[in-house]
Amino acid sequence: MRKSALRKQQQERRAAAARELSGIQAQLDGSYALLNQTADPALLEACILEISALQSRYGNALRGLKSLYQEG
């Protein structure tokens, strides 16, 4: 494969990873907003669990994006 094609493919993978990271951040923002607006104990617990899961996904996506930049 030519260098320009490889470079373009790498840029597309980086852009997709950045979009994924941005989407997870938007979900986190929504979950935090819901957490701050509710007083229902069951909903509070659900928000906390969702935020925890999203933080894990965010960390994983961030590590993936970093690895794409370290490749080249």
N, CA, C and O atoms as a Maestro MAE file, in Angstrom:
{
 s_m_m2io_version
 :::
 2.0.0
}

f_m_ct {
 s_m_title
 :::
 protein
 m_atom[288] {
  # First column is atom index #
  i_m_mmod_type
  r_m_x_coord
  r_m_y_coord
  r_m_z_coord
  i_m_residue_number
  s_m_chain_name
  s_m_pdb_residue_name
  s_m_pdb_atom_name
  i_m_atomic_number
  :::
  1 25 0.842 -1.170 0.000 1 A "MET " " N  " 7
  2 3 0.000 0.000 0.000 1 A "MET " " CA " 6
  3 2 0.896 1.246 0.000 1 A "MET " " C  " 6
  4 15 1.956 1.261 0.625 1 A "MET " " O  " 8
  5 25 0.465 2.253 -0.689 2 A "ARG " " N  " 7
  6 3 1.258 3.476 -0.773 2 A "ARG " " CA " 6
  7 2 1.215 4.243 0.534 2 A "ARG " " C  " 6
  8 15 0.278 4.125 1.323 2 A "ARG " " O  " 8
  9 25 2.278 5.044 0.741 3 A "LYS " " N  " 7
  10 3 2.373 5.825 1.980 3 A "LYS " " CA " 6
  11 2 1.192 6.769 2.150 3 A "LYS " " C  " 6
  12 15 0.673 6.916 3.256 3 A "LYS " " O  " 8
  13 25 0.767 7.404 1.074 4 A "SER " " N  " 7
  14 3 -0.342 8.358 1.182 4 A "SER " " CA " 6
  15 2 -1.635 7.642 1.568 4 A "SER " " C  " 6
  16 15 -2.435 8.180 2.334 4 A "SER " " O  " 8
  17 25 -1.843 6.455 1.052 5 A "ALA " " N  " 7
  18 3 -3.041 5.686 1.409 5 A "ALA " " CA " 6
  19 2 -2.986 5.244 2.862 5 A "ALA " " C  " 6
  20 15 -4.000 5.263 3.561 5 A "ALA " " O  " 8
  21 25 -1.813 4.849 3.315 6 A "LEU " " N  " 7
  22 3 -1.654 4.451 4.716 6 A "LEU " " CA " 6
  23 2 -1.871 5.643 5.646 6 A "LEU " " C  " 6
  24 15 -2.502 5.516 6.695 6 A "LEU " " O  " 8
  25 25 -1.347 6.789 5.252 7 A "ARG " " N  " 7
  26 3 -1.504 8.007 6.044 7 A "ARG " " CA " 6
  27 2 -2.974 8.397 6.137 7 A "ARG " " C  " 6
  28 15 -3.458 8.772 7.205 7 A "ARG " " O  " 8
  29 25 -3.677 8.307 5.020 8 A "LYS " " N  " 7
  30 3 -5.096 8.654 5.007 8 A "LYS " " CA " 6
  31 2 -5.891 7.690 5.888 8 A "LYS " " C  " 6
  32 15 -6.783 8.109 6.624 8 A "LYS " " O  " 8
  33 25 -5.568 6.411 5.812 9 A "GLN " " N  " 7
  34 3 -6.240 5.415 6.631 9 A "GLN " " CA " 6
  35 2 -5.994 5.694 8.118 9 A "GLN " " C  " 6
  36 15 -6.905 5.581 8.938 9 A "GLN " " O  " 8
  37 25 -4.778 6.053 8.448 10 A "GLN " " N  " 7
  38 3 -4.429 6.368 9.837 10 A "GLN " " CA " 6
  39 2 -5.199 7.596 10.311 10 A "GLN " " C  " 6
  40 15 -5.695 7.616 11.438 10 A "GLN " " O  " 8
  41 25 -5.305 8.609 9.476 11 A "GLN " " N  " 7
  42 3 -6.052 9.814 9.830 11 A "GLN " " CA " 6
  43 2 -7.524 9.496 10.047 11 A "GLN " " C  " 6
  44 15 -8.143 10.036 10.964 11 A "GLN " " O  " 8
  45 25 -8.089 8.632 9.222 12 A "GLU " " N  " 7
  46 3 -9.491 8.248 9.375 12 A "GLU " " CA " 6
  47 2 -9.717 7.489 10.679 12 A "GLU " " C  " 6
  48 15 -10.727 7.696 11.351 12 A "GLU " " O  " 8
  49 25 -8.784 6.614 11.037 13 A "ARG " " N  " 7
  50 3 -8.902 5.876 12.296 13 A "ARG " " CA " 6
  51 2 -8.798 6.825 13.483 13 A "ARG " " C  " 6
  52 15 -9.524 6.675 14.466 13 A "ARG " " O  " 8
  53 25 -7.910 7.790 13.396 14 A "ARG " " N  " 7
  54 3 -7.776 8.772 14.472 14 A "ARG " " CA " 6
  55 2 -9.044 9.612 14.602 14 A "ARG " " C  " 6
  56 15 -9.505 9.877 15.712 14 A "ARG " " O  " 8
  57 25 -9.601 10.028 13.479 15 A "ALA " " N  " 7
  58 3 -10.822 10.837 13.508 15 A "ALA " " CA " 6
  59 2 -11.988 10.033 14.091 15 A "ALA " " C  " 6
  60 15 -12.777 10.574 14.864 15 A "ALA " " O  " 8
  61 25 -12.107 8.766 13.738 16 A "ALA " " N  " 7
  62 3 -13.173 7.923 14.274 16 A "ALA " " CA " 6
  63 2 -13.003 7.748 15.782 16 A "ALA " " C  " 6
  64 15 -13.983 7.787 16.526 16 A "ALA " " O  " 8
  65 25 -11.777 7.557 16.228 17 A "ALA " " N  " 7
  66 3 -11.513 7.398 17.657 17 A "ALA " " CA " 6
  67 2 -11.826 8.694 18.403 17 A "ALA " " C  " 6
  68 15 -12.344 8.652 19.519 17 A "ALA " " O  " 8
  69 25 -11.521 9.827 17.808 18 A "ALA " " N  " 7
  70 3 -11.809 11.119 18.435 18 A "ALA " " CA " 6
  71 2 -13.318 11.345 18.514 18 A "ALA " " C  " 6
  72 15 -13.808 11.881 19.508 18 A "ALA " " O  " 8
  73 25 -14.059 10.945 17.484 19 A "ARG " " N  " 7
  74 3 -15.525 11.057 17.511 19 A "ARG " " CA " 6
  75 2 -16.113 10.172 18.604 19 A "ARG " " C  " 6
  76 15 -17.045 10.575 19.301 19 A "ARG " " O  " 8
  77 25 -15.570 8.970 18.752 20 A "GLU " " N  " 7
  78 3 -16.039 8.075 19.801 20 A "GLU " " CA " 6
  79 2 -15.817 8.701 21.175 20 A "GLU " " C  " 6
  80 15 -16.698 8.661 22.034 20 A "GLU " " O  " 8
  81 25 -14.647 9.271 21.374 21 A "LEU " " N  " 7
  82 3 -14.319 9.922 22.636 21 A "LEU " " CA " 6
  83 2 -15.278 11.077 22.906 21 A "LEU " " C  " 6
  84 15 -15.753 11.248 24.029 21 A "LEU " " O  " 8
  85 25 -15.555 11.855 21.891 22 A "SER " " N  " 7
  86 3 -16.467 12.988 22.022 22 A "SER " " CA " 6
  87 2 -17.885 12.521 22.366 22 A "SER " " C  " 6
  88 15 -18.567 13.143 23.180 22 A "SER " " O  " 8
  89 25 -18.320 11.434 21.747 23 A "GLY " " N  " 7
  90 3 -19.645 10.894 22.031 23 A "GLY " " CA " 6
  91 2 -19.769 10.396 23.457 23 A "GLY " " C  " 6
  92 15 -20.792 10.610 24.109 23 A "GLY " " O  " 8
  93 25 -18.745 9.741 23.938 24 A "ILE " " N  " 7
  94 3 -18.753 9.260 25.323 24 A "ILE " " CA " 6
  95 2 -18.779 10.446 26.277 24 A "ILE " " C  " 6
  96 15 -19.476 10.415 27.292 24 A "ILE " " O  " 8
  97 25 -18.023 11.490 25.957 25 A "GLN " " N  " 7
  98 3 -18.018 12.690 26.800 25 A "GLN " " CA " 6
  99 2 -19.406 13.316 26.843 25 A "GLN " " C  " 6
  100 15 -19.840 13.769 27.902 25 A "GLN " " O  " 8
  101 25 -20.106 13.350 25.722 26 A "ALA " " N  " 7
  102 3 -21.461 13.896 25.688 26 A "ALA " " CA " 6
  103 2 -22.401 13.056 26.559 26 A "ALA " " C  " 6
  104 15 -23.250 13.603 27.263 26 A "ALA " " O  " 8
  105 25 -22.251 11.731 26.511 27 A "GLN " " N  " 7
  106 3 -23.061 10.861 27.352 27 A "GLN " " CA " 6
  107 2 -22.757 11.106 28.834 27 A "GLN " " C  " 6
  108 15 -23.668 11.135 29.662 27 A "GLN " " O  " 8
  109 25 -21.488 11.279 29.157 28 A "LEU " " N  " 7
  110 3 -21.105 11.584 30.537 28 A "LEU " " CA " 6
  111 2 -21.733 12.897 31.000 28 A "LEU " " C  " 6
  112 15 -22.247 12.987 32.114 28 A "LEU " " O  " 8
  113 25 -21.689 13.899 30.149 29 A "ASP " " N  " 7
  114 3 -22.285 15.193 30.499 29 A "ASP " " CA " 6
  115 2 -23.774 15.034 30.799 29 A "ASP " " C  " 6
  116 15 -24.283 15.605 31.763 29 A "ASP " " O  " 8
  117 25 -24.467 14.259 29.971 30 A "GLY " " N  " 7
  118 3 -25.893 14.021 30.190 30 A "GLY " " CA " 6
  119 2 -26.158 13.260 31.473 30 A "GLY " " C  " 6
  120 15 -27.105 13.567 32.197 30 A "GLY " " O  " 8
  121 25 -25.335 12.280 31.754 31 A "SER " " N  " 7
  122 3 -25.505 11.495 32.978 31 A "SER " " CA " 6
  123 2 -25.256 12.344 34.220 31 A "SER " " C  " 6
  124 15 -25.980 12.231 35.209 31 A "SER " " O  " 8
  125 25 -24.236 13.191 34.167 32 A "TYR " " N  " 7
  126 3 -23.976 14.084 35.301 32 A "TYR " " CA " 6
  127 2 -25.122 15.080 35.485 32 A "TYR " " C  " 6
  128 15 -25.495 15.388 36.617 32 A "TYR " " O  " 8
  129 25 -25.679 15.583 34.391 33 A "ALA " " N  " 7
  130 3 -26.800 16.517 34.484 33 A "ALA " " CA " 6
  131 2 -28.007 15.834 35.133 33 A "ALA " " C  " 6
  132 15 -28.660 16.418 35.998 33 A "ALA " " O  " 8
  133 25 -28.298 14.610 34.721 34 A "LEU " " N  " 7
  134 3 -29.411 13.870 35.317 34 A "LEU " " CA " 6
  135 2 -29.144 13.591 36.793 34 A "LEU " " C  " 6
  136 15 -30.047 13.707 37.621 34 A "LEU " " O  " 8
  137 25 -27.922 13.230 37.119 35 A "LEU " " N  " 7
  138 3 -27.549 12.985 38.516 35 A "LEU " " CA " 6
  139 2 -27.805 14.219 39.369 35 A "LEU " " C  " 6
  140 15 -28.303 14.114 40.490 35 A "LEU " " O  " 8
  141 25 -27.468 15.377 38.843 36 A "ASN " " N  " 7
  142 3 -27.623 16.621 39.594 36 A "ASN " " CA " 6
  143 2 -29.074 17.085 39.711 36 A "ASN " " C  " 6
  144 15 -29.382 17.950 40.530 36 A "ASN " " O  " 8
  145 25 -29.971 16.512 38.893 37 A "GLN " " N  " 7
  146 3 -31.360 16.962 38.876 37 A "GLN " " CA " 6
  147 2 -32.310 16.028 39.612 37 A "GLN " " C  " 6
  148 15 -33.492 16.345 39.750 37 A "GLN " " O  " 8
  149 25 -31.829 14.898 40.084 38 A "THR " " N  " 7
  150 3 -32.735 13.924 40.657 38 A "THR " " CA " 6
  151 2 -32.522 13.764 42.160 38 A "THR " " C  " 6
  152 15 -31.435 14.000 42.687 38 A "THR " " O  " 8
  153 25 -33.593 13.356 42.827 39 A "ALA " " N  " 7
  154 3 -33.525 13.067 44.251 39 A "ALA " " CA " 6
  155 2 -33.961 11.629 44.527 39 A "ALA " " C  " 6
  156 15 -33.872 11.163 45.662 39 A "ALA " " O  " 8
  157 25 -34.427 10.931 43.507 40 A "ASP " " N  " 7
  158 3 -34.882 9.546 43.647 40 A "ASP " " CA " 6
  159 2 -33.677 8.632 43.888 40 A "ASP " " C  " 6
  160 15 -32.776 8.569 43.052 40 A "ASP " " O  " 8
  161 25 -33.651 7.931 45.011 41 A "PRO " " N  " 7
  162 3 -32.483 7.084 45.329 41 A "PRO " " CA " 6
  163 2 -32.174 6.026 44.263 41 A "PRO " " C  " 6
  164 15 -31.005 5.777 43.967 41 A "PRO " " O  " 8
  165 25 -33.187 5.415 43.695 42 A "ALA " " N  " 7
  166 3 -32.950 4.391 42.675 42 A "ALA " " CA " 6
  167 2 -32.344 5.012 41.417 42 A "ALA " " C  " 6
  168 15 -31.441 4.439 40.807 42 A "ALA " " O  " 8
  169 25 -32.838 6.172 41.038 43 A "LEU " " N  " 7
  170 3 -32.299 6.852 39.860 43 A "LEU " " CA " 6
  171 2 -30.883 7.365 40.131 43 A "LEU " " C  " 6
  172 15 -30.032 7.346 39.242 43 A "LEU " " O  " 8
  173 25 -30.639 7.816 41.342 44 A "LEU " " N  " 7
  174 3 -29.284 8.245 41.707 44 A "LEU " " CA " 6
  175 2 -28.297 7.086 41.562 44 A "LEU " " C  " 6
  176 15 -27.209 7.254 41.013 44 A "LEU " " O  " 8
  177 25 -28.682 5.926 42.053 45 A "GLU " " N  " 7
  178 3 -27.813 4.757 41.953 45 A "GLU " " CA " 6
  179 2 -27.572 4.378 40.495 45 A "GLU " " C  " 6
  180 15 -26.452 4.046 40.107 45 A "GLU " " O  " 8
  181 25 -28.630 4.431 39.695 46 A "ALA " " N  " 7
  182 3 -28.484 4.115 38.272 46 A "ALA " " CA " 6
  183 2 -27.541 5.098 37.581 46 A "ALA " " C  " 6
  184 15 -26.722 4.700 36.753 46 A "ALA " " O  " 8
  185 25 -27.658 6.367 37.918 47 A "CYS " " N  " 7
  186 3 -26.781 7.388 37.333 47 A "CYS " " CA " 6
  187 2 -25.328 7.135 37.723 47 A "CYS " " C  " 6
  188 15 -24.424 7.241 36.894 47 A "CYS " " O  " 8
  189 25 -25.116 6.800 38.984 48 A "ILE " " N  " 7
  190 3 -23.750 6.553 39.453 48 A "ILE " " CA " 6
  191 2 -23.150 5.358 38.728 48 A "ILE " " C  " 6
  192 15 -21.986 5.398 38.329 48 A "ILE " " O  " 8
  193 25 -23.922 4.304 38.553 49 A "LEU " " N  " 7
  194 3 -23.429 3.124 37.841 49 A "LEU " " CA " 6
  195 2 -23.144 3.446 36.369 49 A "LEU " " C  " 6
  196 15 -22.142 3.006 35.807 49 A "LEU " " O  " 8
  197 25 -24.043 4.221 35.760 50 A "GLU " " N  " 7
  198 3 -23.841 4.596 34.359 50 A "GLU " " CA " 6
  199 2 -22.595 5.465 34.199 50 A "GLU " " C  " 6
  200 15 -21.819 5.278 33.262 50 A "GLU " " O  " 8
  201 25 -22.407 6.407 35.107 51 A "ILE " " N  " 7
  202 3 -21.230 7.275 35.047 51 A "ILE " " CA " 6
  203 2 -19.958 6.450 35.201 51 A "ILE " " C  " 6
  204 15 -18.972 6.686 34.502 51 A "ILE " " O  " 8
  205 25 -19.979 5.500 36.102 52 A "SER " " N  " 7
  206 3 -18.813 4.636 36.296 52 A "SER " " CA " 6
  207 2 -18.489 3.860 35.023 52 A "SER " " C  " 6
  208 15 -17.329 3.770 34.620 52 A "SER " " O  " 8
  209 25 -19.517 3.302 34.395 53 A "ALA " " N  " 7
  210 3 -19.314 2.555 33.152 53 A "ALA " " CA " 6
  211 2 -18.796 3.471 32.041 53 A "ALA " " C  " 6
  212 15 -17.893 3.095 31.295 53 A "ALA " " O  " 8
  213 25 -19.362 4.660 31.935 54 A "LEU " " N  " 7
  214 3 -18.928 5.605 30.904 54 A "LEU " " CA " 6
  215 2 -17.491 6.072 31.143 54 A "LEU " " C  " 6
  216 15 -16.735 6.266 30.191 54 A "LEU " " O  " 8
  217 25 -17.116 6.252 32.398 55 A "GLN " " N  " 7
  218 3 -15.735 6.632 32.689 55 A "GLN " " CA " 6
  219 2 -14.764 5.532 32.262 55 A "GLN " " C  " 6
  220 15 -13.676 5.816 31.763 55 A "GLN " " O  " 8
  221 25 -15.159 4.292 32.459 56 A "SER " " N  " 7
  222 3 -14.319 3.180 32.007 56 A "SER " " CA " 6
  223 2 -14.212 3.168 30.488 56 A "SER " " C  " 6
  224 15 -13.125 2.992 29.937 56 A "SER " " O  " 8
  225 25 -15.344 3.356 29.813 57 A "ARG " " N  " 7
  226 3 -15.329 3.409 28.346 57 A "ARG " " CA " 6
  227 2 -14.476 4.568 27.850 57 A "ARG " " C  " 6
  228 15 -13.737 4.429 26.876 57 A "ARG " " O  " 8
  229 25 -14.579 5.721 28.527 58 A "TYR " " N  " 7
  230 3 -13.811 6.895 28.139 58 A "TYR " " CA " 6
  231 2 -12.313 6.619 28.270 58 A "TYR " " C  " 6
  232 15 -11.537 6.935 27.368 58 A "TYR " " O  " 8
  233 25 -11.917 6.036 29.382 59 A "GLY " " N  " 7
  234 3 -10.506 5.705 29.592 59 A "GLY " " CA " 6
  235 2 -9.988 4.754 28.533 59 A "GLY " " C  " 6
  236 15 -8.878 4.919 28.027 59 A "GLY " " O  " 8
  237 25 -10.789 3.766 28.201 60 A "ASN " " N  " 7
  238 3 -10.395 2.805 27.175 60 A "ASN " " CA " 6
  239 2 -10.277 3.480 25.804 60 A "ASN " " C  " 6
  240 15 -9.326 3.234 25.062 60 A "ASN " " O  " 8
  241 25 -11.244 4.323 25.481 61 A "ALA " " N  " 7
  242 3 -11.213 5.031 24.195 61 A "ALA " " CA " 6
  243 2 -10.027 5.988 24.130 61 A "ALA " " C  " 6
  244 15 -9.408 6.142 23.077 61 A "ALA " " O  " 8
  245 25 -9.712 6.628 25.247 62 A "LEU " " N  " 7
  246 3 -8.582 7.549 25.284 62 A "LEU " " CA " 6
  247 2 -7.266 6.798 25.072 62 A "LEU " " C  " 6
  248 15 -6.397 7.257 24.329 62 A "LEU " " O  " 8
  249 25 -7.123 5.649 25.724 63 A "ARG " " N  " 7
  250 3 -5.917 4.837 25.519 63 A "ARG " " CA " 6
  251 2 -5.811 4.397 24.057 63 A "ARG " " C  " 6
  252 15 -4.719 4.372 23.490 63 A "ARG " " O  " 8
  253 25 -6.946 4.051 23.454 64 A "GLY " " N  " 7
  254 3 -6.947 3.660 22.044 64 A "GLY " " CA " 6
  255 2 -6.507 4.804 21.140 64 A "GLY " " C  " 6
  256 15 -5.727 4.605 20.209 64 A "GLY " " O  " 8
  257 25 -7.004 5.987 21.417 65 A "LEU " " N  " 7
  258 3 -6.626 7.158 20.616 65 A "LEU " " CA " 6
  259 2 -5.141 7.467 20.793 65 A "LEU " " C  " 6
  260 15 -4.446 7.761 19.820 65 A "LEU " " O  " 8
  261 25 -4.656 7.401 22.029 66 A "LYS " " N  " 7
  262 3 -3.235 7.637 22.270 66 A "LYS " " CA " 6
  263 2 -2.378 6.641 21.512 66 A "LYS " " C  " 6
  264 15 -1.343 7.011 20.959 66 A "LYS " " O  " 8
  265 25 -2.791 5.388 21.479 67 A "SER " " N  " 7
  266 3 -1.996 4.368 20.785 67 A "SER " " CA " 6
  267 2 -1.962 4.640 19.286 67 A "SER " " C  " 6
  268 15 -0.962 4.350 18.629 67 A "SER " " O  " 8
  269 25 -3.043 5.194 18.736 68 A "LEU " " N  " 7
  270 3 -3.042 5.530 17.312 68 A "LEU " " CA " 6
  271 2 -2.030 6.635 17.004 68 A "LEU " " C  " 6
  272 15 -1.417 6.634 15.936 68 A "LEU " " O  " 8
  273 25 -1.854 7.569 17.925 69 A "TYR " " N  " 7
  274 3 -0.882 8.633 17.712 69 A "TYR " " CA " 6
  275 2 0.535 8.156 17.955 69 A "TYR " " C  " 6
  276 15 1.472 8.713 17.384 69 A "TYR " " O  " 8
  277 25 0.719 7.150 18.778 70 A "GLN " " N  " 7
  278 3 2.051 6.622 19.041 70 A "GLN " " CA " 6
  279 2 2.533 5.704 17.918 70 A "GLN " " C  " 6
  280 15 3.732 5.466 17.773 70 A "GLN " " O  " 8
  281 25 1.593 5.194 17.130 71 A "GLU " " N  " 7
  282 3 1.981 4.315 16.007 71 A "GLU " " CA " 6
  283 2 2.745 5.061 14.935 71 A "GLU " " C  " 6
  284 15 3.595 4.490 14.252 71 A "GLU " " O  " 8
  285 25 2.449 6.299 14.794 72 A "GLY " " N  " 7
  286 3 3.170 6.973 13.721 72 A "GLY " " CA " 6
  287 2 2.694 8.300 13.495 72 A "GLY " " C  " 6
  288 15 3.205 8.998 12.620 72 A "GLY " " O  " 8
  :::
 }
 m_bond[287] {
  # First column is bond index #
  i_m_from
  i_m_to
  i_m_order
  :::
  1 1 2 1
  2 2 3 1
  3 3 4 2
  4 3 5 1
  5 5 6 1
  6 6 7 1
  7 7 8 2
  8 7 9 1
  9 9 10 1
  10 10 11 1
  11 11 12 2
  12 11 13 1
  13 13 14 1
  14 14 15 1
  15 15 16 2
  16 15 17 1
  17 17 18 1
  18 18 19 1
  19 19 20 2
  20 19 21 1
  21 21 22 1
  22 22 23 1
  23 23 24 2
  24 23 25 1
  25 25 26 1
  26 26 27 1
  27 27 28 2
  28 27 29 1
  29 29 30 1
  30 30 31 1
  31 31 32 2
  32 31 33 1
  33 33 34 1
  34 34 35 1
  35 35 36 2
  36 35 37 1
  37 37 38 1
  38 38 39 1
  39 39 40 2
  40 39 41 1
  41 41 42 1
  42 42 43 1
  43 43 44 2
  44 43 45 1
  45 45 46 1
  46 46 47 1
  47 47 48 2
  48 47 49 1
  49 49 50 1
  50 50 51 1
  51 51 52 2
  52 51 53 1
  53 53 54 1
  54 54 55 1
  55 55 56 2
  56 55 57 1
  57 57 58 1
  58 58 59 1
  59 59 60 2
  60 59 61 1
  61 61 62 1
  62 62 63 1
  63 63 64 2
  64 63 65 1
  65 65 66 1
  66 66 67 1
  67 67 68 2
  68 67 69 1
  69 69 70 1
  70 70 71 1
  71 71 72 2
  72 71 73 1
  73 73 74 1
  74 74 75 1
  75 75 76 2
  76 75 77 1
  77 77 78 1
  78 78 79 1
  79 79 80 2
  80 79 81 1
  81 81 82 1
  82 82 83 1
  83 83 84 2
  84 83 85 1
  85 85 86 1
  86 86 87 1
  87 87 88 2
  88 87 89 1
  89 89 90 1
  90 90 91 1
  91 91 92 2
  92 91 93 1
  93 93 94 1
  94 94 95 1
  95 95 96 2
  96 95 97 1
  97 97 98 1
  98 98 99 1
  99 99 100 2
  100 99 101 1
  101 101 102 1
  102 102 103 1
  103 103 104 2
  104 103 105 1
  105 105 106 1
  106 106 107 1
  107 107 108 2
  108 107 109 1
  109 109 110 1
  110 110 111 1
  111 111 112 2
  112 111 113 1
  113 113 114 1
  114 114 115 1
  115 115 116 2
  116 115 117 1
  117 117 118 1
  118 118 119 1
  119 119 120 2
  120 119 121 1
  121 121 122 1
  122 122 123 1
  123 123 124 2
  124 123 125 1
  125 125 126 1
  126 126 127 1
  127 127 128 2
  128 127 129 1
  129 129 130 1
  130 130 131 1
  131 131 132 2
  132 131 133 1
  133 133 134 1
  134 134 135 1
  135 135 136 2
  136 135 137 1
  137 137 138 1
  138 138 139 1
  139 139 140 2
  140 139 141 1
  141 141 142 1
  142 142 143 1
  143 143 144 2
  144 143 145 1
  145 145 146 1
  146 146 147 1
  147 147 148 2
  148 147 149 1
  149 149 150 1
  150 150 151 1
  151 151 152 2
  152 151 153 1
  153 153 154 1
  154 154 155 1
  155 155 156 2
  156 155 157 1
  157 157 158 1
  158 158 159 1
  159 159 160 2
  160 159 161 1
  161 161 162 1
  162 162 163 1
  163 163 164 2
  164 163 165 1
  165 165 166 1
  166 166 167 1
  167 167 168 2
  168 167 169 1
  169 169 170 1
  170 170 171 1
  171 171 172 2
  172 171 173 1
  173 173 174 1
  174 174 175 1
  175 175 176 2
  176 175 177 1
  177 177 178 1
  178 178 179 1
  179 179 180 2
  180 179 181 1
  181 181 182 1
  182 182 183 1
  183 183 184 2
  184 183 185 1
  185 185 186 1
  186 186 187 1
  187 187 188 2
  188 187 189 1
  189 189 190 1
  190 190 191 1
  191 191 192 2
  192 191 193 1
  193 193 194 1
  194 194 195 1
  195 195 196 2
  196 195 197 1
  197 197 198 1
  198 198 199 1
  199 199 200 2
  200 199 201 1
  201 201 202 1
  202 202 203 1
  203 203 204 2
  204 203 205 1
  205 205 206 1
  206 206 207 1
  207 207 208 2
  208 207 209 1
  209 209 210 1
  210 210 211 1
  211 211 212 2
  212 211 213 1
  213 213 214 1
  214 214 215 1
  215 215 216 2
  216 215 217 1
  217 217 218 1
  218 218 219 1
  219 219 220 2
  220 219 221 1
  221 221 222 1
  222 222 223 1
  223 223 224 2
  224 223 225 1
  225 225 226 1
  226 226 227 1
  227 227 228 2
  228 227 229 1
  229 229 230 1
  230 230 231 1
  231 231 232 2
  232 231 233 1
  233 233 234 1
  234 234 235 1
  235 235 236 2
  236 235 237 1
  237 237 238 1
  238 238 239 1
  239 239 240 2
  240 239 241 1
  241 241 242 1
  242 242 243 1
  243 243 244 2
  244 243 245 1
  245 245 246 1
  246 246 247 1
  247 247 248 2
  248 247 249 1
  249 249 250 1
  250 250 251 1
  251 251 252 2
  252 251 253 1
  253 253 254 1
  254 254 255 1
  255 255 256 2
  256 255 257 1
  257 257 258 1
  258 258 259 1
  259 259 260 2
  260 259 261 1
  261 261 262 1
  262 262 263 1
  263 263 264 2
  264 263 265 1
  265 265 266 1
  266 266 267 1
  267 267 268 2
  268 267 269 1
  269 269 270 1
  270 270 271 1
  271 271 272 2
  272 271 273 1
  273 273 274 1
  274 274 275 1
  275 275 276 2
  276 275 277 1
  277 277 278 1
  278 278 279 1
  279 279 280 2
  280 279 281 1
  281 281 282 1
  282 282 283 1
  283 283 284 2
  284 283 285 1
  285 285 286 1
  286 286 287 1
  287 287 288 2
  :::
 }
}
